[in-house]
Amino acid sequence: MLDFSYLKLNNKDPVYIQLSQYVKRQILLKNATNGDELPSRRELALQLNINPNTVQKAYKLMEEQGFVITKSNQGSYIYTDEYIYSKIKTELTHDMVAEFIKSAKEINMSFKQVIDLISQLWDE
């Protein structure tokens, strides 16, 4: 069963989005693979001390995006294949880089400064 004990919720993003992003990261890191079971909505809500409707909203989003399948009366499971894995990898890496670029621009870093910093830190 997928472990949510390492999930640290923030006050910035909607909780249901954070749940979905966490599952995507676990898939990308191969900590969650095809067929892995997710906790029930009620169990996860209790574990994270959040509203069960929030968990339901997250599971619905993950089902719509295709990486979670819910079988009636059997629970919810990770579904991933090469296409879904590639899609998640592209999305998460794009979002990470976009956020970095936005932050760099906010403090007026030049493109050259960003590249120099990345080059300097890459092998650390």
C-alpha positions as CSV (number, residue, x, y, z in Angstrom):
1,M,0.0,0.0,0.0
2,L,1.3,3.4,-0.9
3,D,2.8,5.2,2.1
4,F,1.6,8.8,2.7
5,S,3.6,9.3,6.0
6,Y,6.2,11.4,4.2
7,L,3.7,13.8,2.8
8,K,4.1,17.3,4.3
9,L,1.1,19.4,3.5
10,N,1.5,23.2,3.0
11,N,-0.9,26.1,3.3
12,K,-0.1,27.4,-0.2
13,D,-1.7,24.8,-2.5
14,P,-5.1,23.0,-2.3
15,V,-4.7,19.8,-0.4
16,Y,-6.3,17.7,-3.1
17,I,-3.7,18.9,-5.5
18,Q,-0.9,18.2,-3.0
19,L,-2.2,14.6,-2.7
20,S,-2.2,14.1,-6.4
21,Q,1.2,15.6,-6.8
22,Y,2.6,13.4,-4.1
23,V,1.3,10.3,-5.8
24,K,2.8,11.5,-9.1
25,R,6.2,12.0,-7.4
26,Q,6.0,8.5,-5.9
27,I,5.3,7.1,-9.3
28,L,8.2,9.0,-10.8
29,L,10.5,7.8,-8.0
30,K,9.2,4.3,-8.5
31,N,8.0,4.1,-4.9
32,A,4.5,3.5,-6.4
33,T,4.1,1.1,-9.3
34,N,1.3,-0.4,-11.4
35,G,-1.2,-2.2,-9.2
36,D,-0.1,-0.7,-5.8
37,E,-3.1,-0.1,-3.6
38,L,-4.0,3.3,-2.2
39,P,-5.5,3.6,1.3
40,S,-9.2,4.0,1.4
41,R,-10.5,7.5,1.4
42,R,-11.5,7.4,5.0
43,E,-8.2,5.8,6.1
44,L,-6.2,8.5,4.3
45,A,-8.4,11.3,5.7
46,L,-7.8,10.0,9.2
47,Q,-4.0,9.5,8.7
48,L,-3.6,13.1,7.4
49,N,-6.3,14.7,9.6
50,I,-8.1,16.1,6.6
51,N,-11.7,16.0,5.4
52,P,-12.7,12.8,3.5
53,N,-14.3,14.9,0.8
54,T,-10.8,16.4,0.1
55,V,-9.4,12.9,-0.3
56,Q,-12.4,12.0,-2.6
57,K,-11.7,15.0,-4.7
58,A,-8.0,14.0,-5.0
59,Y,-8.9,10.4,-6.0
60,K,-11.3,11.7,-8.6
61,L,-8.7,14.0,-10.1
62,M,-6.1,11.1,-10.2
63,E,-8.7,8.9,-11.9
64,E,-9.5,11.6,-14.4
65,Q,-5.7,12.0,-15.2
66,G,-5.5,8.2,-15.7
67,F,-3.0,7.1,-13.1
68,V,-5.5,5.8,-10.5
69,I,-8.2,3.2,-11.1
70,T,-11.0,2.5,-8.6
71,K,-12.7,-0.8,-8.7
72,S,-16.0,-0.7,-7.0
73,N,-15.8,-2.4,-3.6
74,Q,-12.2,-3.3,-4.2
75,G,-10.4,0.0,-3.6
76,S,-8.2,2.3,-5.6
77,Y,-5.0,1.3,-7.3
78,I,-2.1,2.9,-9.1
79,Y,-2.2,2.5,-12.9
80,T,0.9,3.3,-14.9
81,D,2.3,2.4,-18.2
82,E,5.1,3.9,-20.3
83,Y,2.9,6.6,-21.6
84,I,1.5,7.7,-18.2
85,Y,5.0,7.5,-16.6
86,S,6.4,9.7,-19.4
87,K,3.5,12.2,-19.1
88,I,4.1,12.5,-15.3
89,K,7.8,12.9,-15.7
90,T,7.4,15.6,-18.3
91,E,4.8,17.5,-16.2
92,L,6.8,17.3,-12.9
93,T,10.1,18.3,-14.5
94,H,8.5,21.1,-16.5
95,D,6.8,22.5,-13.4
96,M,10.0,22.3,-11.3
97,V,12.0,24.1,-13.9
98,A,9.3,26.7,-14.5
99,E,9.1,27.5,-10.8
100,F,12.9,27.8,-10.6
101,I,12.9,30.2,-13.6
102,K,10.1,32.3,-12.1
103,S,12.0,32.6,-8.8
104,A,15.2,33.5,-10.6
105,K,13.5,36.2,-12.6
106,E,11.8,37.6,-9.4
107,I,15.3,38.3,-8.0
108,N,16.5,39.7,-11.3
109,M,19.0,36.9,-12.1
110,S,20.2,37.0,-15.7
111,F,20.1,33.9,-17.9
112,K,23.9,33.7,-17.7
113,Q,23.9,33.9,-13.9
114,V,21.3,31.0,-13.8
115,I,23.4,28.9,-16.2
116,D,26.6,29.6,-14.3
117,L,24.9,28.7,-11.0
118,I,23.5,25.5,-12.4
119,S,26.9,24.6,-13.8
120,Q,28.6,25.3,-10.5
121,L,26.1,23.3,-8.4
122,W,25.5,20.4,-10.8
123,D,28.3,18.2,-9.6
124,E,28.0,19.0,-5.9
